[in-house]
Amino acid sequence: MLIAAAAAANKFISPSSFNLSHSLHSRSRRPSSTSSAFSLSLPSNRNPAPTTSTRRLLFLAFSTPNYNTALGRDAATGGIDHSYEVDNNNNNNSNNNNNNGSSGGGGGGEGDHNSNNGDDNFGENNKNKREALMALSEVERSIDSLPKDLKAAILDGRIPGSIVFKYFELEKTPIFAWLLKFGGFKERLLADDLFLAKVFMECGVGMFTKTAAEYERRRENFFNELEIVFADVAMAIIADFMLVYLPAPTISLRPPIGVNAGRIAKFFYSCPDNAFQIALGGTSYSLLQRIGAIVRNGAKLFAVGTTSSMVGTVVTNALINAKKAVNVSSADEIENVPVLSTSVAYGVYMAVSSNLRYQILAGVIEQRILEPLLHQHKLFLSAICFAVRTGNTFLGSLLWVDYARWVGVQKAQEVEE
């Protein structure tokens, strides 16, 4: 109606042009090329049809605001509607990406491919941001009430609204609310609300399954090799927590790495925590990054395995020496456990066998198979995860005994008849 009225008014206005200006934002005027104000000139010597951009500007200026999203937008921008500027920035970024992709000599094809991926990710990030702000509006929470890392992830469009809703649900439980204060637990709980239950499963059954596996392998030699059994169980209890924690899928809330970081550091920083985890919208992992996740976690688990084994073997040797002091006749029969070789061997075992098994367990079996099938039946899902993890722990104990004997850090004793 406004365009029609303006066109009709052209017949009655003097030869001088008529300027209609309306400010979209409460800020000072700037040059017309970058200003948020628009001008509509109606020359008297002709009557041009309104352009598409003119219609769009008039619509934005005089349309009714959408109050369903206003609360979320105001919370993030301080009450100023930047929708028109964001849209212009989107167009400018898209044009810049296209220009960058088409330049660079012989690398034009690769640039176009990267530009398309950047546009797709940019669109997904905007969608995630809108969903997250809508979630804040729905629960009537301000974005400033959130932790800094979660707030930054929302403004960057790295997490969708479903993750925001999950955060508020977890916050209702006191123990989860306390754990959400720690970045590592927060990232894992947002990715898997059964993460804490899985930690208790692993540590709770670890002692029993490790002991049962040791007895299964050693049978008659179980009591003759009791010191070695104790070392194995001690190492397992210390390492069980880290075996659940490190390979667990996460929702990354980490800030971008510093620009001065080296190329290797930047590469491993961009890798997922689990090589097989599902990427959120706006995020993608290359095959090389997923392989890098296995290498990085392997290095961490090597350090964990070596340290935990060293603690276990030192304690075991202390008990052996105490036993020798009490029972002098058994001094020649009982040998100390080699500390360095056993620790390094266990570190290698954790980096290879345990790393791969737990990556597949958490990223493939649980996240990609069990959770999509049983996500509405949490109790049944927990029971299945308990059974699978118990079997995996028992299998790991069997593999460790065979591996330790194979590399020579443990020797089977002959049973005297």
Salt bridges, closest charged atoms under 4 A:
ASP81 OD1 - ARG73 NE 3.34
GLU85 OE2 - ARG27 NH1 2.70
GLU85 OE1 - HIS82 ND1 2.98
ASP87 OD2 - ARG56 NH2 2.20
ASP144 OD1 - LYS151 NZ 2.84
ASP149 OD1 - LYS186 NZ 2.93
ASP156 OD2 - ARG158 NH2 3.68
GLU169 OE2 - LYS172 NZ 3.23
GLU171 OE1 - ARG141 NH1 3.24
ASP192 OD2 - LYS198 NZ 2.52
ASP193 OD1 - LYS378 NZ 3.38
GLU202 OE1 - ARG389 NH1 3.15
GLU214 OE1 - ARG218 NE 2.62
GLU216 OE1 - ARG219 NH2 3.01
GLU225 OE1 - ARG218 NH1 2.42
GLU225 OE1 - ARG405 NH2 3.76
GLU227 OE2 - LYS323 NZ 3.31
ASP232 OD2 - ARG218 NH2 3.19
ASP273 OD1 - ARG188 NH2 3.85
ASP273 OD1 - ARG296 NH2 3.78
GLU366 OE1 - LYS198 NZ 2.95
GLU366 OE2 - ARG389 NE 2.88
GLU371 OE2 - LYS198 NZ 3.55
ASP402 OD2 - ARG217 NH2 2.91
